[in-house]
Amino acid sequence: MRSLTALVLACSVMAPAMAQDIDDFMRGDDPLETRDPDARANQPLSSRPGNVAVLRGLDKVTARTRDFDVVIGESVEFGPLTITAQYCRKRPPEETPETYAFLQIADRRTDGFGVDVEGETIFSGWMFASRPAQNPLEHPVYDVWVLDCRTD
């Protein structure tokens, strides 16, 4: 019970800061390069950001997977999901292996008659290839995770 109380307290403290980070990003006030998980003050990144994120999607109902490339700044559709990759980077081989991407995922909705209405953003954040359960997409039918980041 004590750990549940600590978790609730931590979430209530962190939620406003996370919301502010997303608001800053959406306004363009804070470039993702400065938010890169490997970014250190006054030190350059050890590799360049990529321009294509390689993702895998799973339809849990049919058990089918699909790999797809998402050009940074563009979107791809997977079922009712619209996935936009905003940033990705892969560490060089001499460092601890890691590939990560900043993704925004919206779930398209219909009005019951097949007409699309405004979708709901269901995920906006970093996904890590080596730790897919750390910050997963939580959707009842679909899973999406990062496989690679390329510079084409």
Sequence and secondary structure as in RCSB ss.txt:
>XXXX:A:sequence
MRSLTALVLACSVMAPAMAQDIDDFMRGDDPLETRDPDARANQPLSSRPGNVAVLRGLDKVTARTRDFDVVIGES
VEFGPLTITAQYCRKRPPEETPETYAFLQIADRRTDGFGVDVEGETIFSGWMFASRPAQNPLEHPVYDVWVLDCR
TD
>XXXX:A:secstr
 HHHHHHHHHHHHHHHHHHHHHHHHHHTSS HHHH TT BTTB  SS   SEEEEEEEETTTTEEEEEEEETT E
EEETTEEEEEEEEEE  TTS   EEEEEEEEEEEE SSS EEEEEEEEEEEEESS TTTS    SSEEEEEEEEE
  
